[in-house]
Amino acid sequence: MNARKVDDLFYPNRRVEKIATELGVPSMLLGSTFQAAAERQKVFFHGFRQYQDGVRHWNEAGNRMAADVVAASLCGNSSALAQGK
């Protein structure tokens, strides 16, 4: 946040969520879920070791996390999501 000089990393997410809500479009924002899981599991969901962990695109773990969260939401399996499965 200091490097980017921003106060809220999730501002874009909140903005998209607000617009989706206004339009009546379902949305699923993954930022806070990713952050909580990353802190809990001590893992990076963005970046690649040969470049820099923690930045840019989702890596394998990030894609897996996104797939698990989306699948849990679509299948109504909120208990699996809460357990980080």
C-alpha positions, 0 to 999 in steps of 0.5 A, a space after each residue: 500500500 505504501 509503494 502504491 500510495 493507496 489507503 485501501 487495496 479493496 477500493 476497486 472491488 468495492 466500486 465494482 460491487 456497488 455498480 453490480 448491486 445497482 445493476 442487479 448483477 450478481 458479483 463475487 469479489 475475491 480480494 478479502 477472501 484471498 487476503 484472509 486465506 493468504 494470511 491464515 495459510 501463509 501462502 502467496 496467491 499472486 506472483 511466481 518465484 522466478 519474478 516476485 512472490 505476492 504481485 501480479 497475476 494469480 499463480 497456481 495456488 491463486 487459481 486453485 483458491 479462486 476455483 474453490 471459492 467460486 465452486 463453493 458459492 455456486 454449489 452452496 457449500 459455504 461450510 467448505 469455504 469457511 473451513 478453507 477447503 
